[in-house]
Amino acid sequence: MASTTHPNFNGKTEGKEVTEAFKDVVVGKTIMVTGVNTGGIGFSTSQALASQSPKQIIITGRSPDKLKASIDALKSDFPNVDYRSLQVDLSSQASVRKAAAEVLSWTDVPTIDIVINSAGIMGVPERTFTVDGVEMHFGTNVIGHFLLTNLIMPKIIAAAKKNPKGSTRIVNVSSQSPEVSSIRWSDMSFDKKNKDLPASEQPDYGWLHDWGYPDMHDVAYIPIDGYHRSKVGNVLFGIALNNRLFTSHGIFSTGVHPGVIGTELGRNFSEETMKAIADMNASGRFVPKTLGAGASNSLTAALDPKLAQGVGEARDGKENWGAYLVDCQISGQANPLAVSSEEAEKLWKHCEGVVGETFEW
């Protein structure tokens, strides 16, 4: 049965505490972290990893300037790590393919031991589509990571051949969304009013109200709902990866909720939503985390050897126990549809259709 090594780890645990606890797992490894800039959890994740002497850290992002600033800051504290910069726009399949080809061309990076898919966008104000015609949240947060991860998979599989089973990892950073949402299969483009969706696909109206979106039955697109659907996709992607990779290659994947952290991720939210978040913080409903604490959940998922025991098993009737972590511990609070193997297979096939490529591992 999947569990964690340190039950004392919680929402206040800092990322460096996690990497110190699992230093032996980090030393000498090659690790990729997507979505790194100095003000986000991708950077604090990289920082905590760099403190424990990995061989290489590959950081990705859209902005060359932000990537350079991140590497400069990491080098100033931990100069003995080999840092690689990879520019990629996850909303563009062409950009993702170009970036993946670059990674595969690096002869001095033959293997990638851990991938932490931390990049994401949130709260796009108006319904928007990627250059490939996919709703922006889903196209960036899910399709972008699906394609990038699968295209660099040969190097991940190469790492798994030399690593203990379950120690080669793919971590997908989600949110609280899997607790309140599911995939909008019947209307991925947000054309229909919410009230016209099947009951299982309608949003949690009470939750939306609390976040500053009242009376949303007659609305099709809601910024936070677009984000929710994509974050459920991140968890389902991890389950689909486990179904394909754990038994055959020993590669383990899981999803995590980093917590509520004051980063630029929510910069697109309306004044009403920002006020609602402030009210929830003031009431104690949410406890904001530091950047370091926001990284700790991803790092637990990436490094804790015990998590790979009993992969995919159920507990108390909950499917895929271990597929979703909150506050550095396995959570059983996800909507059953957000941790369903059947839903995960639907997601995989949908993503293959969107990118026009089949991946058999």
CORZIVEN-V52690 format. One record per backbone hydrogen bond with DSSP energy under -0.5 kcal/mol. CO is the residue of the C=O (numbers start at 0). NH is the residue of the N-H. E is the energy in kcal/mol with one decimal. If there is no record, write none. Layout:
# CORZIVEN-V52690
co->CO nh->NH e->E
co->CO nh->NH e->E
This chain:
# CORZIVEN-V52690
co->4 nh->6 e->-0.6
co->5 nh->8 e->-1.8
co->9 nh->12 e->-1.4
co->13 nh->16 e->-0.8
co->13 nh->17 e->-1.3
co->14 nh->18 e->-2.3
co->15 nh->19 e->-2.2
co->16 nh->20 e->-1.8
co->17 nh->21 e->-1.6
co->19 nh->22 e->-1.1
co->21 nh->24 e->-1.4
co->21 nh->25 e->-1.0
co->22 nh->25 e->-0.9
co->22 nh->26 e->-2.3
co->25 nh->28 e->-2.3
co->28 nh->30 e->-0.5
co->28 nh->54 e->-1.6
co->28 nh->55 e->-1.8
co->29 nh->112 e->-1.9
co->29 nh->113 e->-1.5
co->30 nh->57 e->-3.1
co->31 nh->115 e->-3.0
co->32 nh->59 e->-2.0
co->34 nh->36 e->-0.6
co->36 nh->39 e->-2.2
co->36 nh->42 e->-0.6
co->39 nh->42 e->-0.5
co->39 nh->43 e->-1.6
co->40 nh->44 e->-2.3
co->41 nh->45 e->-1.9
co->42 nh->46 e->-2.8
co->43 nh->47 e->-2.1
co->44 nh->48 e->-1.9
co->45 nh->49 e->-2.8
co->46 nh->50 e->-1.3
co->48 nh->51 e->-1.9
co->49 nh->52 e->-1.2
co->52 nh->27 e->-2.2
co->54 nh->81 e->-1.8
co->55 nh->30 e->-2.3
co->56 nh->58 e->-0.6
co->56 nh->83 e->-2.6
co->57 nh->32 e->-2.8
co->58 nh->85 e->-2.4
co->59 nh->35 e->-2.8
co->60 nh->87 e->-2.4
co->61 nh->63 e->-0.6
co->62 nh->66 e->-2.2
co->63 nh->67 e->-2.5
co->64 nh->68 e->-2.4
co->65 nh->69 e->-2.1
co->66 nh->70 e->-2.5
co->67 nh->71 e->-2.8
co->68 nh->72 e->-2.1
co->69 nh->73 e->-2.4
co->70 nh->74 e->-2.9
co->71 nh->75 e->-1.7
co->72 nh->76 e->-1.0
co->73 nh->76 e->-0.5
co->73 nh->77 e->-3.1
co->77 nh->80 e->-1.1
co->80 nh->82 e->-0.8
co->81 nh->56 e->-2.1
co->83 nh->58 e->-3.0
co->85 nh->60 e->-1.5
co->87 nh->89 e->-0.7
co->88 nh->91 e->-2.0
co->90 nh->92 e->-0.5
co->90 nh->130 e->-0.5
co->91 nh->95 e->-2.3
co->92 nh->96 e->-2.5
co->93 nh->97 e->-2.1
co->94 nh->98 e->-2.5
co->95 nh->99 e->-2.7
co->96 nh->100 e->-2.2
co->97 nh->101 e->-1.8
co->98 nh->102 e->-2.2
co->99 nh->103 e->-2.5
co->100 nh->104 e->-1.2
co->101 nh->105 e->-0.6
co->102 nh->105 e->-1.3
co->104 nh->106 e->-1.2
co->105 nh->108 e->-1.6
co->112 nh->168 e->-1.7
co->113 nh->31 e->-2.8
co->114 nh->116 e->-0.6
co->114 nh->170 e->-3.1
co->115 nh->33 e->-2.3
co->115 nh->117 e->-1.5
co->116 nh->172 e->-2.4
co->127 nh->135 e->-2.9
co->129 nh->132 e->-2.2
co->133 nh->129 e->-3.1
co->134 nh->138 e->-3.3
co->135 nh->139 e->-2.1
co->136 nh->140 e->-2.7
co->136 nh->141 e->-0.5
co->137 nh->141 e->-1.5
co->137 nh->142 e->-2.5
co->138 nh->143 e->-1.1
co->139 nh->144 e->-0.5
co->141 nh->145 e->-2.9
co->142 nh->146 e->-2.7
co->143 nh->147 e->-2.3
co->144 nh->148 e->-2.6
co->145 nh->149 e->-1.9
co->146 nh->150 e->-2.4
co->147 nh->151 e->-1.8
co->149 nh->152 e->-0.9
co->151 nh->154 e->-1.4
co->151 nh->155 e->-1.1
co->152 nh->156 e->-3.2
co->153 nh->157 e->-1.8
co->154 nh->111 e->-1.9
co->154 nh->158 e->-1.4
co->155 nh->159 e->-2.1
co->156 nh->160 e->-1.4
co->157 nh->161 e->-0.5
co->158 nh->161 e->-1.4
co->158 nh->162 e->-1.1
co->163 nh->166 e->-2.1
co->166 nh->168 e->-0.5
co->167 nh->251 e->-2.6
co->168 nh->114 e->-2.4
co->169 nh->253 e->-1.5
co->170 nh->116 e->-3.3
co->170 nh->172 e->-0.6
co->171 nh->173 e->-0.6
co->171 nh->255 e->-1.8
co->174 nh->177 e->-0.5
co->175 nh->178 e->-2.3
co->176 nh->179 e->-2.0
co->176 nh->180 e->-1.2
co->177 nh->334 e->-3.2
co->182 nh->184 e->-1.3
co->183 nh->186 e->-1.8
co->184 nh->187 e->-0.5
co->186 nh->189 e->-1.6
co->192 nh->195 e->-1.6
co->193 nh->196 e->-1.7
co->197 nh->200 e->-1.8
co->197 nh->201 e->-0.9
co->198 nh->201 e->-0.7
co->202 nh->204 e->-1.2
co->203 nh->207 e->-2.3
co->204 nh->208 e->-2.4
co->205 nh->209 e->-1.9
co->206 nh->210 e->-1.2
co->207 nh->212 e->-2.6
co->208 nh->211 e->-1.8
co->215 nh->218 e->-1.3
co->216 nh->194 e->-2.4
co->218 nh->193 e->-2.6
co->221 nh->224 e->-0.6
co->221 nh->225 e->-2.3
co->222 nh->122 e->-0.6
co->222 nh->226 e->-1.6
co->223 nh->227 e->-2.5
co->224 nh->228 e->-2.4
co->225 nh->229 e->-1.4
co->226 nh->230 e->-2.2
co->227 nh->231 e->-2.1
co->228 nh->232 e->-1.7
co->229 nh->233 e->-1.5
co->230 nh->234 e->-1.2
co->231 nh->235 e->-2.4
co->232 nh->236 e->-2.3
co->233 nh->237 e->-1.5
co->234 nh->238 e->-1.7
co->235 nh->239 e->-2.5
co->236 nh->240 e->-2.3
co->237 nh->241 e->-2.3
co->238 nh->242 e->-2.3
co->239 nh->243 e->-1.1
co->240 nh->243 e->-0.6
co->240 nh->244 e->-2.9
co->241 nh->245 e->-1.9
co->241 nh->246 e->-0.6
co->244 nh->248 e->-2.2
co->244 nh->249 e->-0.9
co->244 nh->250 e->-1.5
co->245 nh->249 e->-1.4
co->249 nh->165 e->-2.6
co->249 nh->167 e->-0.7
co->249 nh->251 e->-0.5
co->251 nh->169 e->-2.1
co->253 nh->171 e->-2.6
co->254 nh->324 e->-2.0
co->255 nh->173 e->-3.3
co->255 nh->257 e->-0.6
co->256 nh->326 e->-0.7
co->258 nh->260 e->-0.7
co->259 nh->288 e->-3.0
co->260 nh->262 e->-1.8
co->262 nh->265 e->-0.8
co->263 nh->266 e->-1.8
co->265 nh->268 e->-1.7
co->269 nh->273 e->-2.4
co->270 nh->274 e->-2.4
co->271 nh->275 e->-2.1
co->272 nh->276 e->-2.5
co->273 nh->277 e->-2.2
co->274 nh->278 e->-2.4
co->275 nh->279 e->-2.2
co->276 nh->280 e->-2.4
co->277 nh->281 e->-2.5
co->278 nh->282 e->-1.9
co->279 nh->283 e->-0.6
co->279 nh->284 e->-1.6
co->279 nh->285 e->-1.2
co->280 nh->283 e->-0.9
co->285 nh->287 e->-0.6
co->288 nh->261 e->-0.6
co->289 nh->293 e->-2.1
co->290 nh->294 e->-1.4
co->291 nh->14 e->-0.9
co->291 nh->295 e->-0.9
co->292 nh->296 e->-0.6
co->294 nh->298 e->-2.1
co->295 nh->299 e->-2.4
co->296 nh->300 e->-2.3
co->297 nh->301 e->-1.9
co->298 nh->302 e->-1.9
co->299 nh->303 e->-2.3
co->302 nh->304 e->-0.6
co->303 nh->306 e->-1.2
co->304 nh->307 e->-1.4
co->305 nh->2 e->-0.7
co->305 nh->308 e->-1.8
co->307 nh->309 e->-0.5
co->307 nh->310 e->-0.7
co->309 nh->1 e->-0.7
co->309 nh->312 e->-1.9
co->311 nh->319 e->-0.8
co->312 nh->320 e->-2.5
co->314 nh->317 e->-2.4
co->316 nh->318 e->-0.5
co->317 nh->314 e->-1.5
co->317 nh->320 e->-0.5
co->319 nh->322 e->-1.9
co->320 nh->311 e->-0.5
co->322 nh->254 e->-1.9
co->323 nh->330 e->-2.8
co->324 nh->256 e->-2.7
co->325 nh->328 e->-1.6
co->328 nh->325 e->-2.8
co->334 nh->337 e->-2.3
co->334 nh->338 e->-0.6
co->335 nh->338 e->-1.0
co->336 nh->339 e->-0.5
co->339 nh->343 e->-2.3
co->340 nh->344 e->-2.2
co->341 nh->345 e->-1.8
co->342 nh->346 e->-2.3
co->343 nh->347 e->-2.4
co->344 nh->348 e->-2.3
co->345 nh->349 e->-2.3
co->346 nh->350 e->-2.9
co->347 nh->351 e->-2.5
co->348 nh->352 e->-2.0
co->349 nh->353 e->-2.1
co->350 nh->354 e->-2.4
co->351 nh->355 e->-1.3
co->351 nh->356 e->-1.5
co->357 nh->359 e->-0.6
co->358 nh->360 e->-0.6
